[in-house]
Amino acid sequence: MQTVLIVVATFLISAVIFIPVGVLIRKKIAESKIQSAENEAKRLIESVKIEAENMKKEELIKAKEEVLQIRNDLDKEIKERRGDIQSQERRLIQKEENLEKRITVFDGKEKELERKMAEAEAKKEELADLYAKESEELQRISGLSEDQAKQILLSNLDKEITQEKANMIRDLDAKAREEATKNAREIVSFAIQKCAADHTSETTVSVVSLPNDEMKGRLIGREGRNIKTLETLTGIDLIIDDTPEAVIISGFDPLRREVARIAIEKLIEDGRIHPAKIEEMVEKAKEEVAETIKQEGERAAMETGVNNLHPDIIKLIGKLKYRTSYGQNVLNHSIEVSNLARIMAEEIGINPKIARRAGLLHDIGKALDHDMEGTHVELGVEVLRKYKENEIVVNAVEAHHGDVEPKTLEAVLVQAADAISASRPGARRETLESYIKRLEKLEEIANSFEGVDKSFAIQAGREIRLIVKPEHVSDAQMVVMARDVAKKIESEMEYPGQIKVNIIRESRVIDYAK
């Protein structure tokens, strides 16, 4: 027990002695480290200061070198510019000296010119006196006055000029025809080949087939009430005659005829025919026709590739399906003109989009001329401007019958395409009366020229043949007369295509052997 206490006491005493000693030792070690760190820090600071001072000196040296280099460059550039300025000054001085020399030369030439002009005036007066004396002498010798001599000279000159004019017209015409006709024929024939359209022959009547003749009586109705209702609602005339199993719808407006035709077919299919049913079927027929018009307008726009048309314009285009001109369907004609104009525009290198758009819309006024006053050209221009159509297209529509001058090549192409489409064989039918009037007018224009013996309109009015009196019309005058006849035909007549003017001069000499 005592041993344990001794050990414990010894441990406690050792602890009391060594703990302060350890603390002191640690303190000394820490102070030593702190002193060492401070010394190291001072050394590093001194080193950094020395390095910073060295870098500062280096940067100053570099800056001085750069300033010196810039100064040298500036001095060099200033020297070069001074040299350029001195060179320019020398050139200016040289130009001034040359200019002064030229002014001196021009002054001399001006004085020389004034002297020559004075001499020319003097000679002119002298020549005038000589001319007056010579004229008096010539009048005395010839026995002719000055006016009489002028008249003779002018007469001879007129003959020479007529001959020269005829030769020039003949040469220019032959050259123009040789070049233009070939190109035009190729373009037009290519366009026609690519755009062959079917011929049409529509009339002002429609025929509806009936299942039996009993249906005629049902269409007429008691005391004619059914037929009266149908005619009142549609605005057409229903002709019921002896034609077996058929009735005829007559009317100038093809839209009304189409509505009546569809309504009658629906009534026949339904079997119940009375005024109320007729009114219902007529309304359905109108809706069906309106839908067909819209579809046809969209089809035409799609077929020709014309985009961004106003819906009302599309409906007007669709209405052209039920409009004919000389028996030619106007919608098919418009599509054909659009395609022809586009093809020719592509061939000669102008805007095909404008050409085909103007071609499709050129007869848009024909969808309105049954309902509004004015020509189809005026109505078409009015409606296109209402819907803010391109002015190039409007001008093409306005100029396609020559009402105004075409302002663009596209307008000229629409004129040509319209003439091509309208004048194809079989494209249009004319009434006999208008056909005869056109032939008579052609011959009347031909006979109005002096020296024409006979004239004949041939080839359905596409050629006028004139036989002239050889003693009154020379070969040279024939050329001028052909041009004058053609111009008069153009100014006084309207016709599709072109009319050939053919002049024949025949000299006959007769003698008898006895």
C-alpha positions in Angstrom: 0.0 0.0 0.0 2.8 2.3 0.9 4.6 1.4 -2.3 1.6 2.5 -4.3 1.3 5.7 -2.4 5.0 6.4 -3.0 4.6 5.7 -6.8 1.6 8.0 -6.9 3.4 10.7 -5.0 6.4 10.4 -7.2 4.2 10.7 -10.4 2.5 13.8 -9.0 5.7 15.5 -8.1 7.2 14.7 -11.5 4.1 16.1 -13.2 4.3 19.3 -11.2 8.0 19.7 -12.1 7.9 18.8 -15.9 4.6 20.5 -17.0 5.9 24.1 -16.6 9.2 23.0 -18.1 7.4 21.6 -21.2 5.4 24.8 -21.5 8.5 26.9 -21.5 10.2 24.7 -24.1 7.1 24.9 -26.4 7.0 28.7 -26.0 10.7 29.0 -26.9 10.2 26.8 -30.0 7.2 28.9 -31.1 9.0 32.1 -30.6 11.9 30.7 -32.6 9.5 29.8 -35.5 7.8 33.1 -35.4 11.1 34.9 -35.6 12.2 32.7 -38.5 8.9 33.3 -40.4 9.3 37.1 -39.9 12.8 37.0 -41.2 11.7 34.9 -44.2 8.8 37.4 -44.8 11.2 40.3 -44.7 13.5 38.5 -47.1 10.6 37.8 -49.5 9.4 41.4 -49.4 12.8 42.7 -50.1 13.1 40.2 -53.0 9.7 41.2 -54.4 10.6 44.9 -54.1 13.9 44.3 -56.0 12.1 42.3 -58.7 9.3 45.0 -59.0 11.9 47.7 -59.3 13.7 45.7 -62.0 10.4 45.1 -63.9 9.6 48.8 -63.6 12.9 49.7 -65.1 12.4 47.2 -68.0 8.9 48.5 -68.8 10.2 52.1 -68.8 12.9 51.1 -71.1 10.4 49.3 -73.4 8.1 52.3 -73.3 10.9 54.6 -74.2 11.9 52.3 -77.1 8.3 52.2 -78.4 7.9 56.0 -78.1 11.2 56.3 -80.0 10.0 53.9 -82.7 6.6 55.7 -83.1 8.5 59.0 -83.3 10.7 57.6 -86.0 7.7 56.2 -87.9 5.9 59.5 -87.7 9.0 61.3 -88.9 9.2 58.9 -91.8 5.5 59.3 -92.7 5.8 63.1 -92.4 8.7 63.1 -94.8 6.8 60.9 -97.3 3.8 63.1 -97.1 5.9 66.2 -97.6 7.4 64.5 -100.7 3.9 63.7 -102.0 2.7 67.3 -101.4 5.8 68.7 -103.1 5.2 66.3 -106.1 1.6 67.4 -106.3 2.6 71.1 -106.1 5.1 70.5 -109.0 2.3 68.8 -111.1 -0.1 71.7 -110.3 2.5 74.2 -111.4 3.1 72.2 -114.6 -0.7 72.1 -115.3 -1.1 75.8 -114.7 1.8 76.5 -117.1 0.2 74.2 -119.7 -3.2 75.8 -119.2 -1.8 79.2 -119.7 -0.1 78.0 -122.9 -3.5 76.5 -124.2 -5.3 79.8 -123.3 -2.8 81.7 -125.3 -3.3 79.2 -128.3 -7.1 79.4 -128.0 -6.9 83.3 -128.0 -5.0 83.1 -131.2 -7.4 80.6 -132.7 -10.4 82.7 -131.6 -9.0 85.8 -133.4 -8.3 83.7 -136.5 -11.9 82.3 -136.4 -13.3 85.8 -136.1 -11.3 86.8 -139.1 -12.5 83.8 -141.1 -16.1 84.4 -140.1 -15.9 88.0 -141.3 -14.4 86.7 -144.6 -17.2 84.1 -144.8 -19.9 86.8 -144.2 -18.4 88.9 -147.0 -18.3 85.8 -149.3 -21.9 85.0 -148.4 -23.1 88.4 -149.4 -21.1 88.2 -152.6 -22.7 84.7 -153.3 -26.2 86.1 -152.6 -25.6 88.8 -155.2 -24.3 86.3 -157.7 -27.2 84.0 -157.0 -29.7 86.8 -157.6 -28.0 87.7 -160.9 -27.8 84.1 -161.9 -31.4 83.5 -161.1 -32.5 86.5 -163.2 -30.3 85.3 -166.1 -31.7 81.7 -165.9 -35.3 83.0 -165.8 -34.5 85.1 -168.8 -33.0 82.2 -170.7 -35.5 79.5 -169.8 -38.6 81.7 -170.0 -39.8 80.2 -166.6 -40.5 82.0 -163.4 -38.8 80.9 -160.2 -42.1 79.3 -158.9 -42.6 77.4 -162.2 -39.1 76.0 -162.0 -39.6 75.0 -158.4 -42.8 73.2 -159.3 -41.0 71.2 -162.0 -38.1 70.3 -159.7 -40.5 69.3 -156.9 -42.5 67.1 -159.3 -39.4 65.3 -160.5 -38.2 65.0 -156.9 -41.5 63.6 -155.8 -41.2 60.8 -158.3 -37.6 60.0 -157.3 -38.6 60.1 -153.6 -41.6 57.8 -154.2 -39.4 55.3 -155.9 -36.8 55.5 -153.2 -39.5 55.3 -150.5 -40.9 52.3 -152.1 -37.5 50.7 -152.3 -36.8 51.5 -148.7 -40.1 50.1 -147.5 -39.6 47.0 -149.6 -36.1 46.4 -148.3 -36.9 47.2 -144.7 -40.1 45.2 -144.8 -38.3 42.2 -146.4 -35.5 42.4 -143.8 -37.9 42.8 -140.9 -40.1 39.9 -142.1 -37.1 37.7 -142.7 -35.9 38.2 -139.1 -39.1 38.8 -137.1 -41.4 36.3 -138.9 -39.0 33.4 -138.3 -38.6 34.2 -134.6 -42.3 35.0 -134.1 -43.4 31.9 -136.0 -41.1 29.7 -133.9 -42.3 31.2 -130.6 -46.0 31.2 -131.5 -45.9 27.7 -133.0 -44.1 26.4 -129.9 -46.6 28.0 -127.7 -49.6 26.6 -129.6 -48.1 23.1 -129.7 -47.7 23.2 -125.9 -51.1 24.6 -125.4 -53.6 22.9 -127.7 -57.1 23.5 -126.4 -60.3 21.8 -127.5 -62.8 23.7 -129.7 -66.2 24.8 -128.4 -69.5 25.3 -129.9 -72.0 26.4 -127.3 -75.3 28.0 -128.1 -78.0 30.0 -126.3 -80.2 27.0 -125.6 -79.9 23.9 -123.5 -81.7 20.6 -123.9 -83.0 18.4 -121.0 -83.9 14.8 -121.7 -87.1 13.5 -120.2 -87.8 9.9 -119.2 -91.1 10.0 -121.1 -93.5 12.5 -122.8 -95.9 12.4 -119.8 -93.3 14.4 -117.9 -93.9 17.4 -120.2 -97.5 17.7 -118.9 -96.2 17.5 -115.3 -93.7 20.2 -116.0 -96.4 22.5 -117.4 -98.7 21.8 -114.5 -102.3 22.6 -114.0 -103.1 25.8 -115.9 -99.4 26.2 -116.6 -98.5 27.0 -112.9 -95.4 24.8 -112.8 -93.8 26.2 -116.0 -94.7 29.8 -115.0 -93.1 29.3 -111.5 -90.0 27.8 -113.1 -89.7 30.6 -115.7 -90.3 33.3 -113.0 -87.7 31.9 -110.6 -85.0 31.3 -113.2 -85.6 34.0 -115.8 -85.5 31.7 -118.8 -88.0 30.4 -121.3 -89.0 26.7 -121.2 -89.9 25.6 -124.7 -92.0 22.4 -124.8 -92.7 21.4 -128.4 -93.1 18.2 -130.3 -89.5 17.1 -129.7 -89.9 13.6 -128.2 -88.7 13.2 -124.6 -86.9 16.5 -124.5 -87.6 20.2 -123.5 -85.5 23.2 -124.6 -84.3 25.9 -122.1 -83.8 29.2 -123.9 -82.1 32.3 -122.5 -79.3 34.7 -123.2 -77.7 34.2 -119.7 -75.9 30.8 -119.5 -75.9 30.9 -115.7 -79.7 31.1 -115.6 -79.9 28.3 -118.2 -77.6 26.1 -116.0 -79.7 26.8 -112.9 -82.9 25.9 -114.8 -81.3 22.7 -116.2 -80.1 21.5 -112.9 -83.5 22.3 -111.2 -85.5 20.5 -113.9 -83.2 17.4 -113.7 -83.6 17.4 -109.9 -87.4 17.7 -110.2 -87.5 14.8 -112.7 -85.4 12.7 -110.4 -87.5 13.6 -107.3 -90.8 13.1 -109.1 -92.8 15.6 -107.1 -93.4 18.7 -109.3 -95.3 21.6 -107.8 -94.5 25.3 -107.2 -93.1 24.8 -103.6 -90.9 22.0 -104.8 -89.8 24.0 -107.8 -88.7 26.8 -105.6 -86.7 24.5 -103.3 -85.0 22.8 -106.3 -84.1 26.2 -107.9 -82.4 27.3 -104.6 -80.5 24.0 -104.5 -79.5 24.4 -108.1 -78.3 27.9 -107.4 -76.2 26.7 -104.5 -74.8 23.9 -106.7 -73.9 26.3 -109.5 -72.3 28.7 -107.0 -70.1 25.8 -105.7 -69.3 24.8 -109.3 -68.3 28.4 -110.1 -65.9 28.5 -107.1 -64.4 25.1 -108.0 -63.9 26.1 -111.6 -62.3 29.4 -110.6 -59.9 27.5 -108.2 -59.2 24.9 -111.0 -58.3 27.6 -113.5 -56.0 29.4 -111.0 -54.3 26.1 -110.2 -54.0 25.0 -113.8 -52.4 28.3 -114.8 -50.3 28.7 -111.6 -51.7 32.0 -110.7 -51.6 32.6 -106.9 -52.9 35.1 -104.3 -56.1 36.0 -106.1 -59.0 37.5 -104.1 -61.8 35.1 -103.5 -64.2 37.4 -105.4 -61.9 37.4 -108.4 -61.8 33.6 -108.3 -65.6 33.5 -108.4 -65.7 35.8 -111.4 -63.2 33.6 -113.1 -65.4 30.6 -112.4 -68.4 32.4 -113.9 -66.6 32.5 -117.2 -67.3 28.8 -117.5 -70.9 29.8 -118.4 -69.9 32.6 -120.7 -69.2 32.2 -124.4 -67.9 34.6 -127.1 -68.6 33.6 -130.7 -69.2 30.1 -129.5 -65.9 29.9 -127.7 -66.0 29.2 -123.9 -64.4 32.2 -122.2 -62.9 30.3 -119.3 -61.1 27.8 -121.6 -60.1 30.8 -123.8 -58.7 32.6 -120.7 -56.7 29.6 -119.6 -55.4 29.1 -123.1 -54.4 32.8 -123.3 -52.7 32.5 -119.9 -50.6 29.5 -121.0 -49.8 31.0 -124.4 -48.6 34.3 -122.8 -46.6 32.4 -120.2 -44.8 30.2 -122.8 -44.0 33.2 -125.1 -42.8 35.2 -122.1 -40.4 32.4 -121.1 -39.2 32.2 -124.7 -38.3 35.9 -125.0 -37.0 36.2 -121.4 -39.6 38.4 -119.6 -41.6 37.8 -116.4 -43.8 34.7 -117.1 -45.8 35.1 -113.8 -47.1 38.6 -114.8 -47.9 37.3 -118.3 -49.9 34.3 -117.2 -51.7 36.3 -114.6 -52.7 39.0 -117.1 -53.7 36.3 -119.6 -56.0 34.6 -117.1 -57.7 37.9 -116.1 -57.8 39.7 -119.5 -61.5 38.8 -120.1 -62.6 39.0 -116.4 -65.1 41.8 -117.3 -67.2 39.3 -119.4 -68.4 37.8 -116.1 -70.0 41.1 -115.4 -71.1 42.6 -118.7 -74.6 40.9 -118.5 -75.3 42.6 -115.2 -73.5 46.0 -115.5 -73.2 48.7 -118.0 -69.9 49.1 -119.9 -67.6 47.0 -122.1 -66.0 44.0 -120.7 -62.6 45.8 -120.9 -63.9 48.7 -118.8 -65.6 46.4 -116.3 -62.5 44.2 -116.0 -60.2 47.2 -115.3 -62.6 48.6 -112.8 -62.9 45.3 -110.8 -59.2 44.6 -110.9 -58.4 48.1 -109.6 -61.0 47.6 -106.9 -59.1 44.6 -105.6 -55.7 46.3 -105.9 -54.4 44.2 -108.7 -50.9 44.9 -110.1 -50.9 47.9 -112.5 -48.9 46.0 -115.1 -51.8 43.4 -115.2 -54.4 46.1 -115.3 -52.7 47.8 -118.3 -52.5 44.4 -120.1 -56.2 43.9 -119.6 -57.0 47.4 -120.7 -54.8 47.2 -123.8 -55.7 43.7 -125.0 -58.3 45.1 -127.5 -56.2 48.3 -128.3 -58.3 50.6 -126.2 -55.0 52.0 -124.7 -51.4 51.7 -125.7 -49.6 48.7 -124.1 -46.9 49.9 -121.6 -45.1 46.6 -121.2 -44.0 43.6 -123.2 -46.4 41.5 -121.1 -49.3 43.5 -122.4 -48.2 42.9 -126.0 -47.9 39.2 -125.3 -51.5 39.1 -123.9 -52.7 40.8 -127.1 -50.9 38.2 -129.2 -52.1 35.3 -127.1 -55.6 36.6 -127.2 -55.5 36.9 -131.0 -53.9 33.4 -131.4 -56.6 31.8 -129.2 -59.4 33.6 -130.9 -58.3 33.1 -134.5 -57.5 29.4 -134.4 -59.5 27.5 -137.0 -62.7 26.4 -135.3 -62.1 28.4 -132.1 -64.9 30.8 -132.8 -68.1 30.9 -134.8 -69.5 34.1 -136.3 -73.0 34.7 -137.3 -73.6 34.9 -141.1 -74.7 38.5 -140.9 -71.6 39.8 -139.1 -69.4 37.6 -141.4 -70.9 39.2 -144.5 -70.6 42.7 -143.0 -66.9 42.2 -142.3 -66.2 41.1 -145.9 -68.2 44.0 -147.3 -66.3 46.5 -145.1 -63.0 45.0 -146.3 -63.9 45.5 -150.0 -65.3 49.0 -149.3 -62.0 50.1 -147.7 -60.0 48.6 -150.6 -62.2 50.3 -153.3 -61.8 53.7 -151.5 -58.2 54.0 -152.9 -57.6 55.6 -156.2 -56.4 53.3 -159.0 -58.2 50.2 -157.6 -60.1 48.3 -160.4 -61.5 45.4 -158.4 -61.2 44.0 -154.9 -62.1 40.6 -153.4 -62.2 39.5 -149.8 -61.1 35.9 -149.7 -60.1 33.2 -147.2 -63.0 34.0 -144.8 -62.0 37.6 -144.7 -58.3 36.9 -143.8 -57.0 38.3 -147.1 -58.1 41.2 -149.3 -57.0 41.0 -152.9 -56.8 44.3 -154.9 -56.4 44.4 -158.7 -55.1 47.9 -159.6 -55.1 49.8 -163.0 -51.6 49.6 -164.3 -51.8 53.0 -166.0 -52.6 54.7 -162.6 -50.5 52.7 -160.1 -46.8 52.0 -160.7 -44.9 49.1 -159.1 -43.3 51.5 -156.6 -46.7 53.0 -155.7 -48.1 49.5 -155.0 -45.8 49.1 -152.0 -47.0 52.4 -150.5 -50.6 51.5 -151.3 -50.4 48.1 -149.5 -49.1 49.8 -146.4 -51.9 52.5 -146.6 -54.6 49.9 -147.1 -53.3 47.9 -144.1 -53.2 51.0 -141.9 -56.8 52.0 -142.9 -58.1 48.4 -142.1 -56.4 48.5 -138.7 -57.9 51.9 -137.8 -61.5 51.2 -139.1 -62.1 47.5 -138.4 -62.0 45.1 -135.5 -61.1 41.5 -136.3 -59.3 38.5 -134.8 -55.8 37.6 -136.1 -54.5 39.4 -139.1 -55.6 40.3 -142.6 -53.3 40.0 -145.6 -53.3 42.8 -148.2 -52.4 41.4 -151.6 -52.1 43.9 -154.5 -51.9 42.7 -158.1 -50.8 44.9 -161.1 -51.1 43.4 -164.5 -50.0 45.0 -167.8 -51.5 43.6 -170.9 -50.3 44.3 -174.5 -52.6 43.2 -177.4 -51.8 43.2 -181.1 -53.2 41.4 -184.1 -51.4 39.7 -187.0 -53.1 40.4 -190.3 
